[in-house]
């Protein structure tokens, strides 16, 4: 499996690089779910997203609005 570096701004305003293993390059929504699972595992297990299926990239929007985490880039490592 290939490793991908996801760069994001965390809830403290700091830029963070984390590595994730995926078969293919994750899109923004997949990357947001990976970050959520690693950073907020309890929240990731809950079904709090009533926007799923009605809004494009609901996890990306939820990460930004509720947890102040914004994805900057996704690159191969």
HTML snippet that shows the backbone in 3Dmol.js (N, CA, C, O; Angstrom):
<script src="https://3Dmol.org/build/3Dmol-min.js"></script>
<div id="view" style="width:600px;height:400px;position:relative"></div>
<script>
const pdb = `
ATOM      1  N   UNK A   1       0.828  -1.176   0.000  1.00  0.00           N
ATOM      2  CA  UNK A   1       0.000   0.000   0.000  1.00  0.00           C
ATOM      3  C   UNK A   1       0.878   1.247   0.000  1.00  0.00           C
ATOM      4  O   UNK A   1       1.929   1.281   0.640  1.00  0.00           O
ATOM      5  N   UNK A   2       0.446   2.241  -0.705  1.00  0.00           N
ATOM      6  CA  UNK A   2       1.197   3.493  -0.799  1.00  0.00           C
ATOM      7  C   UNK A   2       0.905   4.387   0.410  1.00  0.00           C
ATOM      8  O   UNK A   2      -0.193   4.370   0.966  1.00  0.00           O
ATOM      9  N   UNK A   3       1.909   5.159   0.798  1.00  0.00           N
ATOM     10  CA  UNK A   3       1.727   6.123   1.885  1.00  0.00           C
ATOM     11  C   UNK A   3       1.468   7.496   1.288  1.00  0.00           C
ATOM     12  O   UNK A   3       2.094   7.900   0.308  1.00  0.00           O
ATOM     13  N   UNK A   4       0.536   8.196   1.901  1.00  0.00           N
ATOM     14  CA  UNK A   4       0.165   9.539   1.457  1.00  0.00           C
ATOM     15  C   UNK A   4       0.329  10.504   2.617  1.00  0.00           C
ATOM     16  O   UNK A   4      -0.069  10.216   3.746  1.00  0.00           O
ATOM     17  N   UNK A   5       0.919  11.646   2.324  1.00  0.00           N
ATOM     18  CA  UNK A   5       1.085  12.677   3.344  1.00  0.00           C
ATOM     19  C   UNK A   5      -0.068  13.661   3.194  1.00  0.00           C
ATOM     20  O   UNK A   5      -0.251  14.285   2.149  1.00  0.00           O
ATOM     21  N   UNK A   6      -0.835  13.778   4.265  1.00  0.00           N
ATOM     22  CA  UNK A   6      -1.937  14.742   4.290  1.00  0.00           C
ATOM     23  C   UNK A   6      -1.509  15.884   5.194  1.00  0.00           C
ATOM     24  O   UNK A   6      -1.223  15.690   6.376  1.00  0.00           O
ATOM     25  N   UNK A   7      -1.471  17.059   4.625  1.00  0.00           N
ATOM     26  CA  UNK A   7      -1.093  18.263   5.367  1.00  0.00           C
ATOM     27  C   UNK A   7      -2.361  19.034   5.678  1.00  0.00           C
ATOM     28  O   UNK A   7      -3.192  19.273   4.802  1.00  0.00           O
ATOM     29  N   UNK A   8      -2.499  19.421   6.946  1.00  0.00           N
ATOM     30  CA  UNK A   8      -3.691  20.158   7.346  1.00  0.00           C
ATOM     31  C   UNK A   8      -3.363  21.120   8.479  1.00  0.00           C
ATOM     32  O   UNK A   8      -2.341  20.986   9.152  1.00  0.00           O
ATOM     33  N   UNK A   9      -4.238  22.083   8.675  1.00  0.00           N
ATOM     34  CA  UNK A   9      -4.131  23.023   9.787  1.00  0.00           C
ATOM     35  C   UNK A   9      -5.029  22.481  10.888  1.00  0.00           C
ATOM     36  O   UNK A   9      -6.220  22.252  10.677  1.00  0.00           O
ATOM     37  N   UNK A  10      -4.441  22.278  12.076  1.00  0.00           N
ATOM     38  CA  UNK A  10      -5.231  21.713  13.163  1.00  0.00           C
ATOM     39  C   UNK A  10      -6.006  22.798  13.921  1.00  0.00           C
ATOM     40  O   UNK A  10      -5.985  23.972  13.550  1.00  0.00           O
ATOM     41  N   UNK A  11      -6.678  22.382  14.975  1.00  0.00           N
ATOM     42  CA  UNK A  11      -7.521  23.305  15.744  1.00  0.00           C
ATOM     43  C   UNK A  11      -6.738  24.347  16.530  1.00  0.00           C
ATOM     44  O   UNK A  11      -7.334  25.259  17.104  1.00  0.00           O
ATOM     45  N   UNK A  12      -5.404  24.228  16.566  1.00  0.00           N
ATOM     46  CA  UNK A  12      -4.560  25.225  17.224  1.00  0.00           C
ATOM     47  C   UNK A  12      -3.899  26.152  16.209  1.00  0.00           C
ATOM     48  O   UNK A  12      -3.093  27.003  16.582  1.00  0.00           O
ATOM     49  N   UNK A  13      -4.235  25.993  14.926  1.00  0.00           N
ATOM     50  CA  UNK A  13      -3.672  26.828  13.875  1.00  0.00           C
ATOM     51  C   UNK A  13      -2.303  26.386  13.407  1.00  0.00           C
ATOM     52  O   UNK A  13      -1.640  27.107  12.662  1.00  0.00           O
ATOM     53  N   UNK A  14      -1.867  25.201  13.834  1.00  0.00           N
ATOM     54  CA  UNK A  14      -0.560  24.692  13.443  1.00  0.00           C
ATOM     55  C   UNK A  14      -0.687  23.784  12.228  1.00  0.00           C
ATOM     56  O   UNK A  14      -1.663  23.045  12.097  1.00  0.00           O
ATOM     57  N   UNK A  15       0.302  23.840  11.342  1.00  0.00           N
ATOM     58  CA  UNK A  15       0.326  22.973  10.176  1.00  0.00           C
ATOM     59  C   UNK A  15       0.871  21.614  10.594  1.00  0.00           C
ATOM     60  O   UNK A  15       1.927  21.525  11.220  1.00  0.00           O
ATOM     61  N   UNK A  16       0.144  20.554  10.244  1.00  0.00           N
ATOM     62  CA  UNK A  16       0.494  19.194  10.641  1.00  0.00           C
ATOM     63  C   UNK A  16       0.584  18.322   9.392  1.00  0.00           C
ATOM     64  O   UNK A  16      -0.255  18.417   8.496  1.00  0.00           O
ATOM     65  N   UNK A  17       1.614  17.467   9.339  1.00  0.00           N
ATOM     66  CA  UNK A  17       1.752  16.457   8.286  1.00  0.00           C
ATOM     67  C   UNK A  17       1.544  15.098   8.934  1.00  0.00           C
ATOM     68  O   UNK A  17       2.198  14.775   9.925  1.00  0.00           O
ATOM     69  N   UNK A  18       0.636  14.300   8.381  1.00  0.00           N
ATOM     70  CA  UNK A  18       0.436  12.941   8.881  1.00  0.00           C
ATOM     71  C   UNK A  18       0.426  11.989   7.700  1.00  0.00           C
ATOM     72  O   UNK A  18      -0.046  12.330   6.616  1.00  0.00           O
ATOM     73  N   UNK A  19       0.955  10.783   7.922  1.00  0.00           N
ATOM     74  CA  UNK A  19       1.015   9.769   6.877  1.00  0.00           C
ATOM     75  C   UNK A  19      -0.129   8.777   7.044  1.00  0.00           C
ATOM     76  O   UNK A  19      -0.455   8.357   8.155  1.00  0.00           O
ATOM     77  N   UNK A  20      -0.729   8.414   5.919  1.00  0.00           N
ATOM     78  CA  UNK A  20      -1.801   7.433   5.892  1.00  0.00           C
ATOM     79  C   UNK A  20      -1.520   6.461   4.759  1.00  0.00           C
ATOM     80  O   UNK A  20      -0.976   6.849   3.725  1.00  0.00           O
ATOM     81  N   UNK A  21      -1.888   5.199   4.948  1.00  0.00           N
ATOM     82  CA  UNK A  21      -1.710   4.194   3.900  1.00  0.00           C
ATOM     83  C   UNK A  21      -3.034   3.976   3.179  1.00  0.00           C
ATOM     84  O   UNK A  21      -4.055   3.691   3.805  1.00  0.00           O
ATOM     85  N   UNK A  22      -3.004   4.114   1.854  1.00  0.00           N
ATOM     86  CA  UNK A  22      -4.179   3.907   1.013  1.00  0.00           C
ATOM     87  C   UNK A  22      -3.716   3.326  -0.321  1.00  0.00           C
ATOM     88  O   UNK A  22      -2.589   3.564  -0.755  1.00  0.00           O
ATOM     89  N   UNK A  23      -4.588   2.571  -0.956  1.00  0.00           N
ATOM     90  CA  UNK A  23      -4.278   2.023  -2.276  1.00  0.00           C
ATOM     91  C   UNK A  23      -4.076   3.139  -3.297  1.00  0.00           C
ATOM     92  O   UNK A  23      -3.104   3.137  -4.052  1.00  0.00           O
ATOM     93  N   UNK A  24      -5.012   4.096  -3.308  1.00  0.00           N
ATOM     94  CA  UNK A  24      -4.967   5.212  -4.251  1.00  0.00           C
ATOM     95  C   UNK A  24      -4.971   6.519  -3.475  1.00  0.00           C
ATOM     96  O   UNK A  24      -5.271   6.550  -2.281  1.00  0.00           O
ATOM     97  N   UNK A  25      -4.634   7.589  -4.169  1.00  0.00           N
ATOM     98  CA  UNK A  25      -4.640   8.906  -3.536  1.00  0.00           C
ATOM     99  C   UNK A  25      -6.037   9.219  -3.017  1.00  0.00           C
ATOM    100  O   UNK A  25      -6.997   9.213  -3.788  1.00  0.00           O
ATOM    101  N   UNK A  26      -6.165   9.495  -1.715  1.00  0.00           N
ATOM    102  CA  UNK A  26      -7.483   9.821  -1.184  1.00  0.00           C
ATOM    103  C   UNK A  26      -7.943  11.190  -1.672  1.00  0.00           C
ATOM    104  O   UNK A  26      -7.140  12.114  -1.807  1.00  0.00           O
ATOM    105  N   UNK A  27      -9.236  11.312  -1.935  1.00  0.00           N
ATOM    106  CA  UNK A  27      -9.767  12.627  -2.261  1.00  0.00           C
ATOM    107  C   UNK A  27      -9.969  13.392  -0.953  1.00  0.00           C
ATOM    108  O   UNK A  27      -9.698  12.855   0.121  1.00  0.00           O
ATOM    109  N   UNK A  28     -10.432  14.612  -1.027  1.00  0.00           N
ATOM    110  CA  UNK A  28     -10.583  15.439   0.175  1.00  0.00           C
ATOM    111  C   UNK A  28     -11.518  14.807   1.205  1.00  0.00           C
ATOM    112  O   UNK A  28     -11.239  14.842   2.403  1.00  0.00           O
ATOM    113  N   UNK A  29     -12.611  14.237   0.747  1.00  0.00           N
ATOM    114  CA  UNK A  29     -13.575  13.618   1.656  1.00  0.00           C
ATOM    115  C   UNK A  29     -12.972  12.405   2.362  1.00  0.00           C
ATOM    116  O   UNK A  29     -13.139  12.241   3.570  1.00  0.00           O
ATOM    117  N   UNK A  30     -12.272  11.557   1.610  1.00  0.00           N
ATOM    118  CA  UNK A  30     -11.620  10.392   2.210  1.00  0.00           C
ATOM    119  C   UNK A  30     -10.539  10.822   3.195  1.00  0.00           C
ATOM    120  O   UNK A  30     -10.398  10.231   4.266  1.00  0.00           O
ATOM    121  N   UNK A  31      -9.772  11.855   2.830  1.00  0.00           N
ATOM    122  CA  UNK A  31      -8.729  12.365   3.720  1.00  0.00           C
ATOM    123  C   UNK A  31      -9.338  12.913   5.005  1.00  0.00           C
ATOM    124  O   UNK A  31      -8.791  12.703   6.088  1.00  0.00           O
ATOM    125  N   UNK A  32     -10.455  13.607   4.893  1.00  0.00           N
ATOM    126  CA  UNK A  32     -11.122  14.145   6.075  1.00  0.00           C
ATOM    127  C   UNK A  32     -11.562  13.024   7.007  1.00  0.00           C
ATOM    128  O   UNK A  32     -11.454  13.146   8.227  1.00  0.00           O
ATOM    129  N   UNK A  33     -12.061  11.929   6.430  1.00  0.00           N
ATOM    130  CA  UNK A  33     -12.475  10.786   7.255  1.00  0.00           C
ATOM    131  C   UNK A  33     -11.278  10.135   7.933  1.00  0.00           C
ATOM    132  O   UNK A  33     -11.374   9.720   9.088  1.00  0.00           O
ATOM    133  N   UNK A  34     -10.149  10.040   7.230  1.00  0.00           N
ATOM    134  CA  UNK A  34      -8.934   9.483   7.827  1.00  0.00           C
ATOM    135  C   UNK A  34      -8.448  10.336   8.997  1.00  0.00           C
ATOM    136  O   UNK A  34      -8.081   9.811  10.048  1.00  0.00           O
ATOM    137  N   UNK A  35      -8.449  11.641   8.808  1.00  0.00           N
ATOM    138  CA  UNK A  35      -8.032  12.558   9.878  1.00  0.00           C
ATOM    139  C   UNK A  35      -8.984  12.445  11.058  1.00  0.00           C
ATOM    140  O   UNK A  35      -8.547  12.380  12.207  1.00  0.00           O
ATOM    141  N   UNK A  36     -10.267  12.422  10.783  1.00  0.00           N
ATOM    142  CA  UNK A  36     -11.270  12.324  11.841  1.00  0.00           C
ATOM    143  C   UNK A  36     -11.082  11.037  12.643  1.00  0.00           C
ATOM    144  O   UNK A  36     -11.147  11.060  13.872  1.00  0.00           O
ATOM    145  N   UNK A  37     -10.850   9.922  11.965  1.00  0.00           N
ATOM    146  CA  UNK A  37     -10.649   8.638  12.644  1.00  0.00           C
ATOM    147  C   UNK A  37      -9.408   8.650  13.533  1.00  0.00           C
ATOM    148  O   UNK A  37      -9.413   8.071  14.619  1.00  0.00           O
ATOM    149  N   UNK A  38      -8.351   9.306  13.073  1.00  0.00           N
ATOM    150  CA  UNK A  38      -7.115   9.328  13.847  1.00  0.00           C
ATOM    151  C   UNK A  38      -7.152  10.359  14.967  1.00  0.00           C
ATOM    152  O   UNK A  38      -6.728  10.074  16.087  1.00  0.00           O
ATOM    153  N   UNK A  39      -7.649  11.541  14.679  1.00  0.00           N
ATOM    154  CA  UNK A  39      -7.634  12.631  15.653  1.00  0.00           C
ATOM    155  C   UNK A  39      -8.803  12.607  16.631  1.00  0.00           C
ATOM    156  O   UNK A  39      -8.652  12.974  17.796  1.00  0.00           O
ATOM    157  N   UNK A  40      -9.960  12.178  16.159  1.00  0.00           N
ATOM    158  CA  UNK A  40     -11.178  12.185  16.973  1.00  0.00           C
ATOM    159  C   UNK A  40     -11.906  10.848  16.820  1.00  0.00           C
ATOM    160  O   UNK A  40     -13.004  10.801  16.264  1.00  0.00           O
ATOM    161  N   UNK A  41     -11.297   9.753  17.313  1.00  0.00           N
ATOM    162  CA  UNK A  41     -11.870   8.433  17.064  1.00  0.00           C
ATOM    163  C   UNK A  41     -13.280   8.235  17.626  1.00  0.00           C
ATOM    164  O   UNK A  41     -14.085   7.525  17.023  1.00  0.00           O
ATOM    165  N   UNK A  42     -13.585   8.837  18.746  1.00  0.00           N
ATOM    166  CA  UNK A  42     -14.932   8.688  19.315  1.00  0.00           C
ATOM    167  C   UNK A  42     -15.956   9.372  18.421  1.00  0.00           C
ATOM    168  O   UNK A  42     -17.022   8.816  18.157  1.00  0.00           O
ATOM    169  N   UNK A  43     -15.640  10.560  17.960  1.00  0.00           N
ATOM    170  CA  UNK A  43     -16.537  11.301  17.075  1.00  0.00           C
ATOM    171  C   UNK A  43     -16.700  10.564  15.749  1.00  0.00           C
ATOM    172  O   UNK A  43     -17.797  10.528  15.191  1.00  0.00           O
ATOM    173  N   UNK A  44     -15.628   9.984  15.247  1.00  0.00           N
ATOM    174  CA  UNK A  44     -15.681   9.272  13.966  1.00  0.00           C
ATOM    175  C   UNK A  44     -16.644   8.094  14.026  1.00  0.00           C
ATOM    176  O   UNK A  44     -17.239   7.722  13.015  1.00  0.00           O
ATOM    177  N   UNK A  45     -16.797   7.508  15.211  1.00  0.00           N
ATOM    178  CA  UNK A  45     -17.693   6.373  15.366  1.00  0.00           C
ATOM    179  C   UNK A  45     -19.152   6.750  15.450  1.00  0.00           C
ATOM    180  O   UNK A  45     -20.022   5.888  15.327  1.00  0.00           O
ATOM    181  N   UNK A  46     -19.435   8.017  15.654  1.00  0.00           N
ATOM    182  CA  UNK A  46     -20.813   8.477  15.758  1.00  0.00           C
ATOM    183  C   UNK A  46     -21.345   8.906  14.407  1.00  0.00           C
ATOM    184  O   UNK A  46     -20.580   9.365  13.559  1.00  0.00           O
ATOM    185  N   UNK A  47     -22.618   8.768  14.197  1.00  0.00           N
ATOM    186  CA  UNK A  47     -23.240   9.225  12.957  1.00  0.00           C
ATOM    187  C   UNK A  47     -23.856  10.595  13.210  1.00  0.00           C
ATOM    188  O   UNK A  47     -25.057  10.727  13.448  1.00  0.00           O
ATOM    189  N   UNK A  48     -22.999  11.608  13.151  1.00  0.00           N
ATOM    190  CA  UNK A  48     -23.455  12.970  13.445  1.00  0.00           C
ATOM    191  C   UNK A  48     -23.726  13.787  12.196  1.00  0.00           C
ATOM    192  O   UNK A  48     -24.183  14.927  12.284  1.00  0.00           O
ATOM    193  N   UNK A  49     -23.449  13.218  11.038  1.00  0.00           N
ATOM    194  CA  UNK A  49     -23.487  14.005   9.826  1.00  0.00           C
ATOM    195  C   UNK A  49     -24.825  13.867   9.100  1.00  0.00           C
ATOM    196  O   UNK A  49     -25.039  12.908   8.359  1.00  0.00           O
ATOM    197  N   UNK A  50     -25.700  14.806   9.313  1.00  0.00           N
ATOM    198  CA  UNK A  50     -26.999  14.756   8.632  1.00  0.00           C
ATOM    199  C   UNK A  50     -26.922  15.316   7.214  1.00  0.00           C
ATOM    200  O   UNK A  50     -27.922  15.329   6.496  1.00  0.00           O
ATOM    201  N   UNK A  51     -25.738  15.780   6.810  1.00  0.00           N
ATOM    202  CA  UNK A  51     -25.569  16.340   5.472  1.00  0.00           C
ATOM    203  C   UNK A  51     -25.161  15.292   4.451  1.00  0.00           C
ATOM    204  O   UNK A  51     -25.175  15.561   3.249  1.00  0.00           O
ATOM    205  N   UNK A  52     -24.795  14.094   4.915  1.00  0.00           N
ATOM    206  CA  UNK A  52     -24.316  13.063   3.991  1.00  0.00           C
ATOM    207  C   UNK A  52     -25.380  12.731   2.956  1.00  0.00           C
ATOM    208  O   UNK A  52     -26.536  12.470   3.289  1.00  0.00           O
ATOM    209  N   UNK A  53     -24.974  12.744   1.717  1.00  0.00           N
ATOM    210  CA  UNK A  53     -25.890  12.482   0.622  1.00  0.00           C
ATOM    211  C   UNK A  53     -26.595  13.729   0.122  1.00  0.00           C
ATOM    212  O   UNK A  53     -27.216  13.701  -0.940  1.00  0.00           O
ATOM    213  N   UNK A  54     -26.511  14.821   0.868  1.00  0.00           N
ATOM    214  CA  UNK A  54     -27.167  16.061   0.463  1.00  0.00           C
ATOM    215  C   UNK A  54     -26.172  17.179   0.182  1.00  0.00           C
ATOM    216  O   UNK A  54     -26.514  18.171  -0.461  1.00  0.00           O
ATOM    217  N   UNK A  55     -24.951  17.023   0.659  1.00  0.00           N
ATOM    218  CA  UNK A  55     -23.935  18.054   0.512  1.00  0.00           C
ATOM    219  C   UNK A  55     -22.642  17.410   0.023  1.00  0.00           C
ATOM    220  O   UNK A  55     -22.237  16.370   0.542  1.00  0.00           O
ATOM    221  N   UNK A  56     -21.993  18.011  -0.963  1.00  0.00           N
ATOM    222  CA  UNK A  56     -20.700  17.466  -1.381  1.00  0.00           C
ATOM    223  C   UNK A  56     -19.667  17.621  -0.258  1.00  0.00           C
ATOM    224  O   UNK A  56     -19.609  18.664   0.393  1.00  0.00           O
ATOM    225  N   UNK A  57     -18.865  16.600  -0.037  1.00  0.00           N
ATOM    226  CA  UNK A  57     -17.791  16.600   0.964  1.00  0.00           C
ATOM    227  C   UNK A  57     -18.280  16.995   2.363  1.00  0.00           C
ATOM    228  O   UNK A  57     -17.750  17.947   2.936  1.00  0.00           O
ATOM    229  N   UNK A  58     -19.265  16.301   2.928  1.00  0.00           N
ATOM    230  CA  UNK A  58     -19.789  16.686   4.238  1.00  0.00           C
ATOM    231  C   UNK A  58     -18.768  16.568   5.368  1.00  0.00           C
ATOM    232  O   UNK A  58     -18.786  17.370   6.301  1.00  0.00           O
ATOM    233  N   UNK A  59     -17.871  15.570   5.294  1.00  0.00           N
ATOM    234  CA  UNK A  59     -16.884  15.411   6.363  1.00  0.00           C
ATOM    235  C   UNK A  59     -15.869  16.545   6.328  1.00  0.00           C
ATOM    236  O   UNK A  59     -15.431  17.016   7.378  1.00  0.00           O
ATOM    237  N   UNK A  60     -15.492  16.987   5.135  1.00  0.00           N
ATOM    238  CA  UNK A  60     -14.564  18.116   4.997  1.00  0.00           C
ATOM    239  C   UNK A  60     -15.181  19.352   5.657  1.00  0.00           C
ATOM    240  O   UNK A  60     -14.510  20.052   6.416  1.00  0.00           O
ATOM    241  N   UNK A  61     -16.436  19.615   5.374  1.00  0.00           N
ATOM    242  CA  UNK A  61     -17.112  20.789   5.937  1.00  0.00           C
ATOM    243  C   UNK A  61     -17.279  20.669   7.442  1.00  0.00           C
ATOM    244  O   UNK A  61     -17.122  21.654   8.162  1.00  0.00           O
ATOM    245  N   UNK A  62     -17.593  19.480   7.923  1.00  0.00           N
ATOM    246  CA  UNK A  62     -17.756  19.253   9.354  1.00  0.00           C
ATOM    247  C   UNK A  62     -16.435  19.435  10.094  1.00  0.00           C
ATOM    248  O   UNK A  62     -16.404  20.051  11.159  1.00  0.00           O
ATOM    249  N   UNK A  63     -15.342  18.906   9.541  1.00  0.00           N
ATOM    250  CA  UNK A  63     -14.031  19.084  10.168  1.00  0.00           C
ATOM    251  C   UNK A  63     -13.697  20.555  10.319  1.00  0.00           C
ATOM    252  O   UNK A  63     -13.200  20.984  11.360  1.00  0.00           O
ATOM    253  N   UNK A  64     -13.971  21.324   9.279  1.00  0.00           N
ATOM    254  CA  UNK A  64     -13.634  22.747   9.305  1.00  0.00           C
ATOM    255  C   UNK A  64     -14.555  23.531  10.241  1.00  0.00           C
ATOM    256  O   UNK A  64     -14.079  24.319  11.059  1.00  0.00           O
ATOM    257  N   UNK A  65     -15.851  23.324  10.130  1.00  0.00           N
ATOM    258  CA  UNK A  65     -16.788  24.129  10.920  1.00  0.00           C
ATOM    259  C   UNK A  65     -16.844  23.733  12.394  1.00  0.00           C
ATOM    260  O   UNK A  65     -16.976  24.598  13.260  1.00  0.00           O
ATOM    261  N   UNK A  66     -16.745  22.437  12.688  1.00  0.00           N
ATOM    262  CA  UNK A  66     -16.892  21.989  14.070  1.00  0.00           C
ATOM    263  C   UNK A  66     -15.571  21.835  14.814  1.00  0.00           C
ATOM    264  O   UNK A  66     -15.521  22.002  16.033  1.00  0.00           O
ATOM    265  N   UNK A  67     -14.491  21.514  14.081  1.00  0.00           N
ATOM    266  CA  UNK A  67     -13.226  21.210  14.751  1.00  0.00           C
ATOM    267  C   UNK A  67     -12.062  22.076  14.283  1.00  0.00           C
ATOM    268  O   UNK A  67     -10.925  21.861  14.705  1.00  0.00           O
ATOM    269  N   UNK A  68     -12.331  23.052  13.418  1.00  0.00           N
ATOM    270  CA  UNK A  68     -11.313  23.988  12.921  1.00  0.00           C
ATOM    271  C   UNK A  68     -10.113  23.283  12.297  1.00  0.00           C
ATOM    272  O   UNK A  68      -8.977  23.732  12.452  1.00  0.00           O
ATOM    273  N   UNK A  69     -10.361  22.179  11.590  1.00  0.00           N
ATOM    274  CA  UNK A  69      -9.306  21.447  10.899  1.00  0.00           C
ATOM    275  C   UNK A  69      -9.548  21.590   9.403  1.00  0.00           C
ATOM    276  O   UNK A  69     -10.621  21.258   8.897  1.00  0.00           O
ATOM    277  N   UNK A  70      -8.526  22.094   8.700  1.00  0.00           N
ATOM    278  CA  UNK A  70      -8.663  22.324   7.266  1.00  0.00           C
ATOM    279  C   UNK A  70      -7.528  21.649   6.500  1.00  0.00           C
ATOM    280  O   UNK A  70      -6.353  21.893   6.775  1.00  0.00           O
ATOM    281  N   UNK A  71      -7.888  20.798   5.537  1.00  0.00           N
ATOM    282  CA  UNK A  71      -6.899  20.085   4.721  1.00  0.00           C
ATOM    283  C   UNK A  71      -6.253  21.047   3.736  1.00  0.00           C
ATOM    284  O   UNK A  71      -6.937  21.804   3.048  1.00  0.00           O
ATOM    285  N   UNK A  72      -4.930  21.006   3.680  1.00  0.00           N
ATOM    286  CA  UNK A  72      -4.172  21.874   2.775  1.00  0.00           C
ATOM    287  C   UNK A  72      -3.750  21.103   1.524  1.00  0.00           C
ATOM    288  O   UNK A  72      -3.924  21.586   0.405  1.00  0.00           O
ATOM    289  N   UNK A  73      -3.188  19.889   1.719  1.00  0.00           N
ATOM    290  CA  UNK A  73      -2.710  19.125   0.568  1.00  0.00           C
ATOM    291  C   UNK A  73      -2.667  17.640   0.858  1.00  0.00           C
ATOM    292  O   UNK A  73      -2.649  17.204   2.009  1.00  0.00           O
ATOM    293  N   UNK A  74      -2.651  16.868  -0.234  1.00  0.00           N
ATOM    294  CA  UNK A  74      -2.509  15.413  -0.174  1.00  0.00           C
ATOM    295  C   UNK A  74      -1.445  15.060  -1.210  1.00  0.00           C
ATOM    296  O   UNK A  74      -1.640  15.275  -2.407  1.00  0.00           O
ATOM    297  N   UNK A  75      -0.308  14.512  -0.742  1.00  0.00           N
ATOM    298  CA  UNK A  75       0.791  14.209  -1.648  1.00  0.00           C
ATOM    299  C   UNK A  75       1.337  12.808  -1.370  1.00  0.00           C
ATOM    300  O   UNK A  75       1.236  12.322  -0.244  1.00  0.00           O
ATOM    301  N   UNK A  76       1.921  12.146  -2.395  1.00  0.00           N
ATOM    302  CA  UNK A  76       2.538  10.844  -2.141  1.00  0.00           C
ATOM    303  C   UNK A  76       3.782  11.016  -1.283  1.00  0.00           C
ATOM    304  O   UNK A  76       4.451  12.048  -1.330  1.00  0.00           O
ATOM    305  N   UNK A  77       4.072  10.005  -0.513  1.00  0.00           N
ATOM    306  CA  UNK A  77       5.246  10.081   0.350  1.00  0.00           C
ATOM    307  C   UNK A  77       6.240   9.013  -0.044  1.00  0.00           C
ATOM    308  O   UNK A  77       7.305   8.907   0.564  1.00  0.00           O
TER     309      UNK A  77
END
`;
const viewer = $3Dmol.createViewer("view");
viewer.addModel(pdb, "pdb");
viewer.setStyle({}, {cartoon: {color: "spectrum"}});
viewer.zoomTo();
viewer.render();
</script>
